[in-house]
Amino acid sequence: MIEQRKPRIGLLGIMQELYDDDIPGITEHQEKYAQEVCEQLSDVAEWDFPGAARNREDIEEILGDFNHKNLDGVMIVMLTYGPAMRTVRALQKNNLPLLLANIQPVSEVTTDWDMDDLTYNQGIHGAQDMANAILRTCGDNFEVISADWKSDEFEDYVGDWAHAAQAASELRQMKIASIGKMHGMGDTLSDEAAFTRIIGPEVNREYMGQVFRNMESVSKEEVESQMAIERDRFDVDDDMPDENFRYAVRMYLGFKKFLEDGNYRGFSAHFDTFKGDGRFEQINMLAASNLMAEGYGYAAEGDTNTASMVAAGHILDEDAHFTEMYAMDFKRESMLMSHMGEGNWKVARKDEPVRLANRELGIGDLNNPPTTVFRVEPGPATIVSLVHIEGEEFRLVTAQGEVLDSKKYPTIEMPYFHFKPDSGLRACNDAWLKAGGTHHQTLLMGDQRQKWQMLCNILDIEYLEV
């Protein structure tokens, strides 16, 4: 399993020294408030608050230390008014995503407030000065939230931004393996150097040989142990050939070791590569499904762009799923979504078992690959597609909609579901095509648009909702 961690966020709490002369103890008072904010948000991130930044030297030291620690992002809170020009040099050296939280200790102005209370709660005009400095120094790819810091709205917003910041951070550290590419398929092509510069992951063109050697080194005991796990996890077809099942498990273990040894967070293996290599008996249906369920990014046919988005989706909200639009259903105003057999079975319906099918598959022209078959849990969902326009111009095309509680299709032996876009079947598809949306997508359950939009803002790429 890919270990899931909380985002690591620094809180830069800004005030100025002169208030200590008028209100002795104000620094300690406002530091306590900042610590309470961190505690309030402890479920959504791990927080680093070293104390109030009261002058330019403090600001430069604290923000520099946040960068040195490779935190995922920085939330700026004005503990009082503080002149923003003191932050300019620190901002110029900053490489971390920024969120300006326009909050104050007390949410309501009451008649018993005195000048001390006004000073404690005066951060709003400091936030205005601060936002102006960030805009002029760094551009507009920072986030802002004005809210009661004890509200669910504030916690949800900060949580979404923190996960987007973490996804951007981890994308820049990722390695994605590319094994083969489907001939003539254009919408998955990309300038890999530009992709690394803008999106982050390092894409390596790998070879099948190491996977094969890993498979040969897997012991009989390891295979038996994993087969027991699969039988417990899935409803395995009674007529599943034992040799096919064993081979699929061996391939999964071989791919897993390949990813672990190479420190890869995702991969894409084109189905023709398996036959072309000459040593393989199946394509990687079970391996891809299990590895997605363990937190790895995946896409088919050499599409490392989508594999990277699946990996990012796991960070944004866990349990990302690889899919594509298979057919339109004008009666239901939906698209039937599927692919040839790979699917993250963690998004499967909770009221029915996941089947491991003894499935005939002509694609790849090898032996039948055991394949997970399931319908996706009904409810709100978001699908996205990363488009490389040209040069360093990228776009994320996004559609919000609903996974329908649709009927079973007995002849579809692969993961599938109906996705009904909120914008309507025709409007969504027309806009998707005009935007260059690709034929591979990443699915996240729930409404995840805000997280994806924040990620695009951090990466400085276009976000387009259709």
PyMOL commands that set and color helices and strands:
alter all, ss='L'
color gray80, all
select helices_A, chain A and resi 19-22+26-40+56-68+84-93+115-120+123-138+152-171+192-198+209-217+220-233+242-262+271-277+285-293+304-317+345-347+425-434+449-459
alter helices_A, ss='H'
color red, helices_A
select strands_A, chain A and resi 8-14+46-48+73-78+98-102+143-146+175-179+202-205+235-236+266-269+297-298+321-329+334-338+355-357+371-373+379-390+393-403+416-421+441-445+462-465
alter strands_A, ss='S'
color yellow, strands_A
deselect
rebuild
show_as cartoon
